[in-house]
């Protein structure tokens, strides 16, 4: 598990354009190297899904292996032209492979940390399992989530992207951005509002599985 977590830390989060180019190279030109990069880049999704089950470390690695098979199966069937995020498409097959494995192994009673089980003090199972410190797992999930936000940001129209990134990433003043874009201050605020609304829309379905 330690080696696997270290490998996750080294994964490069793909931009929207990078990912689109890799799908095209693989599906149109049969480039196996592109397929390998895509599978590796979505390993955090497999890891997160496996971590939703409260099982032993050994069994978690078995689930990760099953989830990776599910990830590869999803990649084989994915059609980018349909406009559905691959993470949303893949998570169902990943989790399905894991559940099938647990059922086959006779471990149906395993508890998911998402289940709202309470102890005598009213604390959930998830709360007992959470570590107050920033674990490697938490860091991997955060990196993956940041990558999804960056992809959504990259899909915005140019001016909205410039305003949203300027305000939230570069800490620019609205007045400064208005001068850069040669627009009114009210138009900058309108671009900011529209951009944030678009990002929320793009991430809404993804966050349901997070």
SULLIN-V596094 format. One record per helix or strand. SS is the DSSP state (hx for helix, st for strand). FROM is the first residue (numbers start at 1). LEN is the number of residues. If there is no record, write none. Layout:
BEGIN
ss = (SS & SS)
from = (FROM & FROM)
len = (LEN & LEN)
END
This chain:
BEGIN
ss = (hx & hx & hx & hx & st & hx & hx & hx & st & st & st & hx & hx & hx & hx & hx)
from = (2 & 16 & 32 & 43 & 53 & 57 & 80 & 86 & 111 & 118 & 124 & 125 & 136 & 158 & 174 & 185)
len = (8 & 14 & 10 & 9 & 2 & 21 & 3 & 19 & 2 & 1 & 1 & 5 & 19 & 11 & 8 & 24)
END
